[in-house]
Structures are given as structure tokens and as C-alpha cells.
Amino acid sequence: MAGNWKMYKNAAETASFFEAFRPVVAGTRDREVVICPPFVNLPAAVDATKGSNVEIGAQNLYWEKEGAFTGEVSAPMLAAIGVKWVIIAHSERRQFFGETDETAHKKILAALAAGLRPIVCVGELLADREANKTNAVLERQFKGGIAALTAEQFGKIVIAYEPVWAIGTGKTATPQIAADAHRFIREQARGVYGAEAAEALRILYGGSVKPDNVRELMAQSEIDGVLVGGASLKPEGFASIVNY
Ligand code: PGA
């Protein structure tokens, strides 16, 4: 159950979120809970969650270890401060910051090399869905960004299916639409890595997940978890999603 804060919350807001959030998920044992704040608040978030069942993720990284790359942050830098996860190729990164399947692949490799767990985002635009190209887009993103991983590397990633038309729009994919896409992604995984690896793959759904729709989404056996944007900003709301 992962929260993506995007470009929200300053240091003080980060601290007060965790003060309220930690106790309400303290009893949660059977699922992993991850929050991904902006870079600048990662150290505070790691500190605020020490000894708890909440892990911290970054929203992005750069694939080189270090160097003259002004404004970028590397995987080893994130790992060194106790970050455990990283979102890769979120659709906002693809749309506004020029990320491609190729850069996604490099970032996955860099994350894994540093011991971070990648949450790799895929998903179609509204125009793709309307043109009946959803599966073609998912296949391209899988083949281009993921399929060249070794089986061992593949076993460490989580995929997030986030239809772009459902992100921040209040339009959640129906459980059926989400499950169909997840099934298709799992078939891609089966084709490359075999049945066992495909079965073990965790696929999160993301796009307008809220406390009042999480249950019907999670009722789909194809949906293994959720990646939540807007509704992860409030401690009580996100806790009720985590503990749906
Ligand atoms: P949303 O964002 O829950 O605000 O739609 C999801 C995401 O972009 O990860």
C-alpha cells in the first residue's frame, strides 16, 4: 500500500503527518506500507518512521551513481539515508519530464544495484484507451522498460498500473478495467519470465484510489495493492486505505 505525495508537504507538514499516521497503522502486519515524499523531506520521513512498519520511498532517481548532473539524485544517495523504495517512470515524469521506456529501464537497474525496490509505473493515456490501444501501450512499456531485466531482477520489482486518465481526475478505473489491464500485464510477465514469476509479481493499481473505493478494487484477485496520490496526503484517509 503505497502513497505518492508528489510535490506536496513541507518539513513541518511531513513531521505532523507521521506523528498522526504511525499510531494508526502500528497494528498493520500483513501488508507493506510505503510513503514517497519529495526528495527534500526524505531524511525527516526516514527518521520519523524508524522502528515502525512504514517504509520510505523516493519519487524518482537518476541512473548514474554520481557526477556532473546538476539537480539529480542517485540511487546510492537514497539508499545511504535509509530510503527503501523508489517510484520509476510515473506518468507525470513521462508526460512532463521526458521519461521514456529506455530511461525507465536504466533507472530500474540503478535502483536494484543500490538495493532499492522499484515501483515501475505503466499505463495508457485516455486517447490510447479510446483508440483501443491500451494493450499495445502496456506491451510497449513492458517490453521497452522491463523485459530486459534478468529473472532475479524482475523478482524484485513491483509494477503499478496507472491509467493516466484516472490520475488526479477523480475517475477511478472500474475494478473490471483495472483487473483486465493487470491480467494483461501478468501475461506479458508470464511470456518472458514464466508462470511462477508472473504469479509472484505484485501489481498495484493507481488512479483516484480513495477510502471508499479501495475495497472493491482490492477485491479483484488481480490487484495486489494500490499506489495512492491525493488520498495519501491525509493520515486518517491513507490509514483507512491501508487498513481497508
Ligand atoms: P491519484 O494519483 O491517486 O491522485 O489519482 C495516483 C498516482 O499518480 O500515483
Residues whose N, C-alpha, C, O or C-beta is under 5 A from the ligand:
A	BS01	PGA	N4 A166 I167 G168 T169 G206 G207 S208 V209 L227 V228 G229 G230 A231
